[in-house]
Amino acid sequence: MALLVMRLKLFWTPHLCLISSLIGSPIVAKCLGSCTRHQVLLSIIVAVMSVQGVKNIYEDHSVLGEFSGIHEEQLVGWISENTNETAVFAGSMPTMATVKLCTSRPIVNHPHYEDAGLRARTKKVYSLFSRKSEEEIWRNLMDLRVDYVINEQDWCSGKSRDGCGLAEIWDLEDMENALRTSACQRIHTNPEPFFQRAYKNHMFDVLRVVKTPNIT
């Protein structure tokens, strides 16, 4: 099976290492008739393995990789320098993982843990990407005691194909608002009175949740 399924090789690798170590056993030296022959055999095996091994090392060292996410770096830099350590953040789960890791700010949804409560909280946060009213989204975030919500342009307007945008997915459940513009686009254009823009770059829009909005 290991010859057919690549992943199974991982399970057999420890066994292969143990079996290979038997080559250095004194039993093998006795079979060869002398320790000198045994040492020569071991030297030949190590030399042959080193040819490919050294080649692999050089190939790995020749790979030059670099991660650059300037907009994300700007976001976490602003959060670290301009928000209270107890400020609670909400947004897309990948971004929340970054915020938690890089700034240690409290978050309400996280991609590396899942239960019924987290799914319910995430659904409330993701109402930002639906077509619901700004007030309903504000109430959802207030229920979670969110101080800042991060509106991402890629999540707001991006989609892999027709019918796969977040607003279109929400339409399957929230049919009465299906003809409206998505809430994240409306809030991006005019966040008031329920939100105030605290920070913005080309990818992220950080909105402060107004605790007592002035509704006229």
C-alpha positions in Angstrom: 0.0 0.0 0.0 2.9 2.4 0.8 4.0 2.0 -2.8 0.6 3.2 -4.1 -0.4 5.7 -1.5 2.2 8.5 -0.8 0.9 9.4 2.7 1.5 5.8 3.9 5.2 6.3 3.4 5.2 8.6 6.4 4.0 5.8 8.7 6.6 3.4 7.4 9.5 5.8 7.6 10.3 5.1 11.3 10.2 1.3 10.6 12.6 1.8 7.7 15.0 3.7 9.9 14.9 1.0 12.5 15.5 -1.7 10.0 18.3 0.3 8.3 20.1 0.7 11.7 20.5 -3.1 11.8 23.2 -2.7 9.1 25.5 -1.5 11.9 24.7 -4.5 14.1 27.6 -6.8 15.1 25.6 -9.7 13.7 26.2 -8.3 10.2 29.9 -8.1 10.9 29.9 -11.8 11.9 28.2 -12.7 8.6 30.8 -10.7 6.7 33.6 -12.5 8.5 35.4 -9.4 9.8 34.9 -6.0 11.3 37.0 -4.4 8.5 34.6 -5.6 5.8 31.7 -4.4 7.9 33.2 -0.9 8.3 34.0 -0.8 4.5 30.4 -1.8 3.8 29.0 0.9 6.1 31.4 3.5 4.5 30.2 2.6 1.0 26.5 2.9 2.0 27.0 6.2 3.7 29.0 7.6 0.7 26.3 6.5 -1.8 23.6 8.0 0.4 25.6 11.3 0.8 25.6 11.9 -3.0 21.8 12.5 -3.1 21.7 13.8 0.4 24.2 16.6 -0.3 22.3 17.4 -3.5 19.0 17.7 -1.6 20.6 20.0 1.0 21.9 22.4 -1.7 18.6 22.4 -3.5 16.8 23.3 -0.2 19.2 26.1 0.5 18.9 27.5 -3.0 15.2 28.2 -2.5 14.6 31.8 -1.6 11.2 32.6 -0.3 9.7 35.8 1.1 6.3 36.6 2.5 5.1 40.1 2.0 1.7 41.3 3.2 2.2 45.0 3.6 -1.5 45.8 4.2 -1.8 43.1 6.9 1.4 44.4 8.5 0.0 47.9 8.5 -3.2 46.6 10.1 -1.5 44.8 13.0 0.9 47.7 13.5 -2.0 50.1 13.8 -3.8 47.9 16.2 -0.8 47.4 18.4 -0.1 51.1 18.6 -3.6 52.7 18.7 -5.9 50.3 20.5 -6.3 49.3 24.1 -5.0 45.8 25.0 -8.6 44.9 26.1 -10.3 46.0 22.9 -12.3 43.2 21.4 -12.0 42.6 17.6 -14.3 40.8 15.1 -13.9 40.0 11.4 -13.0 37.2 9.0 -11.5 34.2 10.8 -8.2 34.2 9.0 -7.6 37.8 9.9 -8.7 37.2 13.5 -6.0 34.6 13.8 -3.4 37.1 12.7 -4.8 39.8 15.0 -4.7 37.4 18.0 -1.2 36.1 17.2 0.4 39.4 16.4 -1.3 41.8 18.8 -2.8 39.5 21.6 -6.0 41.5 21.4 -9.2 39.6 22.3 -11.2 38.2 19.4 -14.7 36.7 19.2 -14.1 34.1 16.4 -11.1 32.0 15.6 -10.4 29.5 12.8 -8.4 27.0 14.9 -11.2 26.0 17.3 -14.8 25.1 16.6 -17.9 24.4 18.5 -21.6 25.3 18.3 -21.0 28.6 20.3 -18.2 29.7 18.0 -20.2 28.9 14.9 -23.1 31.1 16.3 -20.7 33.9 17.0 -19.1 33.7 13.6 -22.5 33.8 11.9 -23.3 37.0 13.8 -20.0 38.6 12.8 -20.4 37.5 9.1 -23.8 39.3 9.0 -21.5 42.2 8.1 -21.1 40.5 4.6 -24.9 40.0 4.2 -27.5 42.5 3.0 -29.1 43.0 6.4 -29.6 46.5 7.8 -26.8 48.3 9.5 -28.7 48.4 12.7 -29.2 44.6 12.8 -25.4 44.1 12.2 -24.7 46.6 14.9 -26.9 44.7 17.4 -25.2 41.5 16.5 -21.8 43.0 17.3 -23.0 44.6 20.5 -24.3 41.3 21.7 -20.7 40.0 21.3 -19.3 43.1 23.0 -17.2 43.9 20.0 -15.2 47.2 20.1 -13.8 47.0 16.5 -14.9 45.1 13.4 -12.6 44.7 10.4 -14.3 45.0 7.1 -12.2 43.4 4.3 -12.7 44.4 0.7 -11.8 40.9 -0.6 -14.4 39.3 1.6 -16.9 42.0 0.9 -16.9 41.9 -2.9 -14.7 38.9 -3.9 -16.1 35.6 -5.1 -14.6 32.6 -6.9 -17.5 32.2 -9.2 -21.2 33.3 -9.6 -23.2 32.5 -6.6 -20.3 32.1 -4.3 -20.0 35.6 -2.8 -20.8 35.9 0.9 -23.7 38.2 0.2 -25.1 35.7 -2.4 -24.7 32.8 0.1 -26.6 34.9 2.7 -29.4 35.4 0.2 -30.3 31.7 0.5 -31.3 32.4 4.1 -32.2 36.1 4.1 -34.3 36.3 1.0 -36.2 39.4 2.0 -33.1 41.5 1.7 -31.8 39.7 -1.5 -32.2 42.8 -3.7 -30.3 45.2 -1.5 -26.6 46.2 -1.7 -24.4 44.2 0.6 -24.1 45.7 4.0 -20.3 45.8 4.0 -20.3 48.0 0.8 -22.9 50.3 2.4 -20.9 50.6 5.6 -17.7 51.1 3.6 -19.3 54.0 1.9 -20.9 55.5 5.0 -20.2 53.8 8.3 -22.2 56.2 10.5 -24.2 56.3 12.7 -23.5 52.8 14.0 -19.8 52.7 13.2 -16.9 55.1 13.0 -13.9 54.6 10.7 -10.8 54.2 12.9 -8.3 53.1 10.3 -8.2 52.3 6.6 -5.8 51.0 4.0 -6.3 49.4 0.5 -7.5 46.1 2.0 -8.8 46.6 5.5 -11.3 49.0 7.0 -11.3 49.1 10.8 -14.6 50.3 12.2 -15.2 51.3 15.8 -18.5 50.0 17.0 -20.4 53.0 18.4 -21.9 52.1 21.8 -24.6 54.8 21.8 -25.4 55.7 18.1 -27.1 59.0 17.4 -30.1 57.7 15.4 -32.2 60.5 13.9 
